[in-house]
Amino acid sequence: MLRLGKIKSAADSFLNKYKTENPASYAAAQQAVGGLLVIDGFIGIDNPFGKNKRSGIFGSVMGVIVGLLLLFGTSFMGNIFGINNLTATTTATVVEVTQPTRTSSKSGSSCTPQATYTVNGKDYTQTSTSGSSSACALTAGQTIAINYDPNNPGAWAYDLQTAKTVLKIFPIAGAIVAMSSVWTFIVRLLSILFGWKLLKNGRALAKTLPAGTDLSTIKQEIKKNFAKYLFGLDPETVTP
């Protein structure tokens, strides 16, 4: 990912050669470079809805949202699926195990066991509320430890600790994604402001030029040259 310092340094270096030419070229260069930096800040100039190389400010906002969902949504998911309510433990006997429907390797597959157990003198024969890959190794008649909901003993799960361990990873990943996306958002925002400043300066300089001066052709050429200079893009792929 290109950082703001590198972008500004590259832009200034690129513009310097136009300062020594003529006001028209410099005005066109400022507008071309500024416009591209604004576009890059919003969507990523080498990511115009196709190749997913660098996200713009919109992509960083989505990253923050995803990160926050991972960070704070884990507990919510645990409540939705009832995992947080499975606080009591007991032993159970496996009745049967529903195997995964796919016929490929069981690695990553999820199996759902049915078991019989007793809570407060009442017998239950229930299917687990959730499946797991570890349940695929269970066999009928095997004794296992389960977690169940003391307020609803019919709800239970096997190997709950593994599920909780996996869920603990999501907030960590969410924090990393959120912080990285916030940093990207800041860089993109500053890039947009820097580009907008160049664009305004170029327009202001263009107003001082003789009436009838046409900068459109040179601006498009400079855009392509700058895109190749900063992003390494083929000039023919840059939209005018």
Contacts in CASP RR format, 6 or more apart in sequence:
PFRMAT RR
TARGET T0000
AUTHOR 0000-0000-0000
METHOD contacts of the structure
MODEL  1
MLRLGKIKSAADSFLNKYKTENPASYAAAQQAVGGLLVIDGFIGIDNPFG
KNKRSGIFGSVMGVIVGLLLLFGTSFMGNIFGINNLTATTTATVVEVTQP
TRTSSKSGSSCTPQATYTVNGKDYTQTSTSGSSSACALTAGQTIAINYDP
NNPGAWAYDLQTAKTVLKIFPIAGAIVAMSSVWTFIVRLLSILFGWKLLK
NGRALAKTLPAGTDLSTIKQEIKKNFAKYLFGLDPETVTP
1 54 0 8 1.000
1 184 0 8 1.000
1 187 0 8 1.000
2 54 0 8 1.000
2 230 0 8 1.000
2 231 0 8 1.000
3 187 0 8 1.000
4 187 0 8 1.000
4 190 0 8 1.000
4 191 0 8 1.000
4 194 0 8 1.000
7 37 0 8 1.000
7 40 0 8 1.000
7 191 0 8 1.000
7 194 0 8 1.000
7 230 0 8 1.000
8 194 0 8 1.000
10 229 0 8 1.000
10 230 0 8 1.000
11 33 0 8 1.000
11 34 0 8 1.000
11 37 0 8 1.000
11 194 0 8 1.000
11 195 0 8 1.000
11 198 0 8 1.000
11 226 0 8 1.000
11 230 0 8 1.000
14 29 0 8 1.000
14 33 0 8 1.000
14 225 0 8 1.000
14 226 0 8 1.000
14 229 0 8 1.000
14 230 0 8 1.000
15 26 0 8 1.000
15 29 0 8 1.000
15 30 0 8 1.000
15 33 0 8 1.000
15 198 0 8 1.000
18 25 0 8 1.000
18 26 0 8 1.000
18 28 0 8 1.000
18 29 0 8 1.000
18 222 0 8 1.000
19 26 0 8 1.000
23 205 0 8 1.000
23 208 0 8 1.000
23 209 0 8 1.000
24 206 0 8 1.000
24 209 0 8 1.000
24 213 0 8 1.000
24 215 0 8 1.000
24 218 0 8 1.000
25 218 0 8 1.000
26 202 0 8 1.000
26 205 0 8 1.000
27 202 0 8 1.000
27 203 0 8 1.000
27 205 0 8 1.000
27 206 0 8 1.000
27 209 0 8 1.000
27 215 0 8 1.000
28 202 0 8 1.000
28 206 0 8 1.000
28 215 0 8 1.000
28 218 0 8 1.000
28 219 0 8 1.000
28 222 0 8 1.000
29 222 0 8 1.000
30 198 0 8 1.000
30 199 0 8 1.000
30 201 0 8 1.000
30 202 0 8 1.000
30 205 0 8 1.000
31 198 0 8 1.000
31 199 0 8 1.000
31 202 0 8 1.000
31 203 0 8 1.000
31 206 0 8 1.000
31 215 0 8 1.000
31 219 0 8 1.000
32 219 0 8 1.000
32 220 0 8 1.000
32 222 0 8 1.000
32 223 0 8 1.000
32 226 0 8 1.000
33 195 0 8 1.000
33 198 0 8 1.000
33 222 0 8 1.000
33 223 0 8 1.000
33 226 0 8 1.000
34 194 0 8 1.000
34 195 0 8 1.000
34 196 0 8 1.000
34 197 0 8 1.000
34 198 0 8 1.000
34 199 0 8 1.000
35 195 0 8 1.000
35 198 0 8 1.000
35 199 0 8 1.000
35 223 0 8 1.000
36 45 0 8 1.000
36 223 0 8 1.000
36 226 0 8 1.000
36 227 0 8 1.000
37 191 0 8 1.000
37 192 0 8 1.000
37 194 0 8 1.000
37 195 0 8 1.000
37 198 0 8 1.000
38 192 0 8 1.000
38 195 0 8 1.000
38 196 0 8 1.000
38 199 0 8 1.000
39 45 0 8 1.000
40 56 0 8 1.000
40 191 0 8 1.000
40 231 0 8 1.000
41 56 0 8 1.000
41 57 0 8 1.000
41 188 0 8 1.000
41 189 0 8 1.000
41 191 0 8 1.000
41 192 0 8 1.000
42 56 0 8 1.000
42 57 0 8 1.000
42 58 0 8 1.000
42 188 0 8 1.000
42 192 0 8 1.000
43 49 0 8 1.000
43 56 0 8 1.000
43 58 0 8 1.000
44 53 0 8 1.000
44 54 0 8 1.000
44 55 0 8 1.000
44 56 0 8 1.000
45 227 0 8 1.000
45 231 0 8 1.000
45 233 0 8 1.000
45 238 0 8 1.000
46 53 0 8 1.000
46 54 0 8 1.000
46 231 0 8 1.000
46 232 0 8 1.000
46 233 0 8 1.000
47 53 0 8 1.000
47 54 0 8 1.000
47 55 0 8 1.000
47 56 0 8 1.000
48 239 0 8 1.000
55 62 0 8 1.000
55 63 0 8 1.000
55 184 0 8 1.000
56 184 0 8 1.000
56 188 0 8 1.000
57 185 0 8 1.000
57 188 0 8 1.000
57 189 0 8 1.000
57 192 0 8 1.000
59 181 0 8 1.000
59 184 0 8 1.000
60 181 0 8 1.000
60 182 0 8 1.000
60 184 0 8 1.000
60 185 0 8 1.000
60 188 0 8 1.000
61 181 0 8 1.000
61 185 0 8 1.000
62 181 0 8 1.000
63 177 0 8 1.000
63 178 0 8 1.000
63 181 0 8 1.000
64 178 0 8 1.000
64 181 0 8 1.000
64 182 0 8 1.000
64 185 0 8 1.000
66 174 0 8 1.000
66 177 0 8 1.000
66 181 0 8 1.000
67 173 0 8 1.000
67 174 0 8 1.000
67 175 0 8 1.000
67 177 0 8 1.000
67 178 0 8 1.000
67 181 0 8 1.000
68 174 0 8 1.000
68 178 0 8 1.000
69 174 0 8 1.000
70 170 0 8 1.000
70 171 0 8 1.000
70 173 0 8 1.000
70 174 0 8 1.000
70 177 0 8 1.000
70 178 0 8 1.000
71 170 0 8 1.000
71 171 0 8 1.000
71 174 0 8 1.000
71 175 0 8 1.000
71 178 0 8 1.000
72 171 0 8 1.000
73 170 0 8 1.000
74 167 0 8 1.000
74 168 0 8 1.000
74 170 0 8 1.000
74 171 0 8 1.000
75 84 0 8 1.000
77 83 0 8 1.000
77 167 0 8 1.000
78 84 0 8 1.000
78 167 0 8 1.000
79 85 0 8 1.000
81 129 0 8 1.000
81 130 0 8 1.000
82 129 0 8 1.000
82 149 0 8 1.000
82 155 0 8 1.000
83 130 0 8 1.000
83 157 0 8 1.000
83 160 0 8 1.000
83 163 0 8 1.000
83 164 0 8 1.000
83 167 0 8 1.000
85 149 0 8 1.000
85 151 0 8 1.000
85 152 0 8 1.000
85 155 0 8 1.000
86 129 0 8 1.000
86 147 0 8 1.000
86 148 0 8 1.000
86 149 0 8 1.000
86 155 0 8 1.000
86 156 0 8 1.000
86 157 0 8 1.000
86 160 0 8 1.000
87 147 0 8 1.000
87 149 0 8 1.000
87 150 0 8 1.000
88 119 0 8 1.000
88 147 0 8 1.000
88 148 0 8 1.000
88 149 0 8 1.000
88 150 0 8 1.000
88 153 0 8 1.000
89 145 0 8 1.000
89 146 0 8 1.000
89 147 0 8 1.000
89 148 0 8 1.000
90 117 0 8 1.000
90 118 0 8 1.000
90 119 0 8 1.000
90 145 0 8 1.000
90 146 0 8 1.000
90 148 0 8 1.000
91 117 0 8 1.000
91 143 0 8 1.000
91 144 0 8 1.000
91 145 0 8 1.000
91 146 0 8 1.000
92 115 0 8 1.000
92 116 0 8 1.000
92 117 0 8 1.000
92 143 0 8 1.000
92 144 0 8 1.000
92 145 0 8 1.000
92 146 0 8 1.000
92 156 0 8 1.000
93 115 0 8 1.000
93 116 0 8 1.000
93 117 0 8 1.000
93 141 0 8 1.000
93 142 0 8 1.000
93 143 0 8 1.000
93 144 0 8 1.000
94 113 0 8 1.000
94 114 0 8 1.000
94 115 0 8 1.000
94 138 0 8 1.000
94 139 0 8 1.000
94 140 0 8 1.000
94 141 0 8 1.000
94 142 0 8 1.000
94 143 0 8 1.000
94 144 0 8 1.000
95 113 0 8 1.000
95 114 0 8 1.000
95 115 0 8 1.000
95 116 0 8 1.000
95 125 0 8 1.000
95 140 0 8 1.000
95 141 0 8 1.000
96 113 0 8 1.000
96 114 0 8 1.000
96 140 0 8 1.000
97 111 0 8 1.000
97 112 0 8 1.000
97 113 0 8 1.000
97 114 0 8 1.000
97 135 0 8 1.000
97 136 0 8 1.000
97 138 0 8 1.000
97 139 0 8 1.000
97 140 0 8 1.000
98 111 0 8 1.000
98 112 0 8 1.000
98 113 0 8 1.000
98 114 0 8 1.000
98 127 0 8 1.000
99 111 0 8 1.000
99 136 0 8 1.000
100 106 0 8 1.000
100 109 0 8 1.000
100 110 0 8 1.000
100 111 0 8 1.000
100 136 0 8 1.000
102 109 0 8 1.000
106 133 0 8 1.000
106 136 0 8 1.000
107 133 0 8 1.000
108 133 0 8 1.000
109 133 0 8 1.000
109 136 0 8 1.000
110 131 0 8 1.000
110 132 0 8 1.000
110 133 0 8 1.000
110 135 0 8 1.000
110 136 0 8 1.000
111 131 0 8 1.000
111 132 0 8 1.000
111 133 0 8 1.000
111 135 0 8 1.000
111 136 0 8 1.000
111 138 0 8 1.000
112 127 0 8 1.000
112 128 0 8 1.000
112 130 0 8 1.000
112 131 0 8 1.000
112 135 0 8 1.000
113 127 0 8 1.000
113 128 0 8 1.000
113 131 0 8 1.000
113 135 0 8 1.000
113 138 0 8 1.000
113 144 0 8 1.000
113 158 0 8 1.000
114 125 0 8 1.000
114 126 0 8 1.000
114 127 0 8 1.000
114 128 0 8 1.000
115 125 0 8 1.000
115 126 0 8 1.000
115 128 0 8 1.000
115 144 0 8 1.000
115 146 0 8 1.000
115 156 0 8 1.000
115 158 0 8 1.000
116 123 0 8 1.000
116 124 0 8 1.000
116 125 0 8 1.000
117 123 0 8 1.000
117 124 0 8 1.000
117 146 0 8 1.000
117 148 0 8 1.000
117 156 0 8 1.000
118 124 0 8 1.000
119 148 0 8 1.000
119 153 0 8 1.000
119 154 0 8 1.000
120 153 0 8 1.000
122 153 0 8 1.000
124 153 0 8 1.000
124 154 0 8 1.000
124 156 0 8 1.000
126 154 0 8 1.000
126 155 0 8 1.000
126 156 0 8 1.000
128 135 0 8 1.000
128 146 0 8 1.000
128 156 0 8 1.000
128 157 0 8 1.000
128 158 0 8 1.000
129 155 0 8 1.000
129 156 0 8 1.000
129 157 0 8 1.000
130 157 0 8 1.000
130 163 0 8 1.000
131 157 0 8 1.000
131 158 0 8 1.000
132 157 0 8 1.000
132 158 0 8 1.000
132 159 0 8 1.000
132 162 0 8 1.000
132 163 0 8 1.000
134 158 0 8 1.000
134 159 0 8 1.000
134 162 0 8 1.000
135 158 0 8 1.000
135 159 0 8 1.000
138 144 0 8 1.000
138 158 0 8 1.000
144 158 0 8 1.000
146 156 0 8 1.000
146 157 0 8 1.000
146 158 0 8 1.000
147 156 0 8 1.000
147 157 0 8 1.000
147 158 0 8 1.000
147 160 0 8 1.000
148 154 0 8 1.000
148 155 0 8 1.000
148 156 0 8 1.000
148 157 0 8 1.000
149 155 0 8 1.000
149 156 0 8 1.000
157 163 0 8 1.000
206 213 0 8 1.000
206 215 0 8 1.000
220 240 0 8 1.000
223 238 0 8 1.000
223 240 0 8 1.000
224 235 0 8 1.000
224 236 0 8 1.000
224 238 0 8 1.000
225 235 0 8 1.000
227 233 0 8 1.000
227 235 0 8 1.000
227 238 0 8 1.000
228 234 0 8 1.000
228 235 0 8 1.000
228 238 0 8 1.000
END
